[in-house]
Amino acid sequence: MDDAPLRRGQATVHEKWNKNTAILSGDASLIKVYELLLHTDEKYTNPLLERFNTCAIEVCEGQQLDMNYEKETTLSEDAYINMIQL
């Protein structure tokens, strides 16, 4: 979403291929996690799903904050720390 050419020192998917491939690879990665969770011991499945879903929502919240903050001229340290924690 930030159109960064690099992530962790490597070319981002949208730079290496294109935006549609980046979206689809993200979708496929999400599906692969759920596929892996199908193979966990049943006693761990629900807690793992709950934690994973919470984490996924928090990532979305953090990304939305990041986009919101692009329009801000100042940002408190607490707001920034909250955003990067999410």
N, C-alpha and C positions, 0 to 999 in steps of 0.2 A: 504493500500500500504506500510505502514511502519512496518507491522507485529507486531504492538504493542499488547501486551496481554490484556491491560486495556485501557478503554476510559471512562473518567469521573468517575473513580473508579469502573467500572463494566467490566466484561469480554467482549471482543470484539466478534462480531458475528463469525468471522473466528476461534476464539479460542473455543468458546462454541459449534459450529457446524463444519463448514468447509468453505473454500474459495468460493466454488460455491454457497453455501447458502448465504454467505455475498454479493456476486455479485447480486444474484437474489433478495435479500431483499432490496438492494439499488435501483435496477431497479423498484421493486414494489412500493417503497416509492415515487419515482419520478412520477410514473403513478398515484398514489393516489392523489398527489398534483394537477395534471391536472384534475382528476375527481372532486376534490373539487372546482376547479376554474369553472367548468361547472355549478355549482350551485350558482354562485355569480350574483349579479345584472349586467345586460348587460353593463351598463355604466361604471362598474369597471373592466370588464373582460380584455379588451385590456391593460390598464395600469398595471394591476396585472400580466398579462402574460409577458409584457415587463420587469417589475422589476424582476420577478422570473427568467426569462431566463438570464438576465444580471447577477443576483446573481449566478446562476448555472455555467455560463461560468467563472465567477471570482473564484469560488471555484476550478474549474479545473485548471485555471491558477496558483492559489496559490499552489495547489498540485504539479503541474509540477515544479514550482520554488523550492519547498521543495525537490523534488527528484534531481533537478539540483544541489542544494546547498550541498547535501550529499557528493559530490566530491570535494567541495571547502575546503581549509584549513583556509581561513579567509572569513568573511562576514561583510559587513558594517551594522551598526545599521539601516540605512535607508532601505537597501535591506531586512533585516529581518522584519522590521515593515511593509513594503509593502507586503511581503509574508504572514504574519499572518493576515493582514487586508483582504487579498483576501480569 
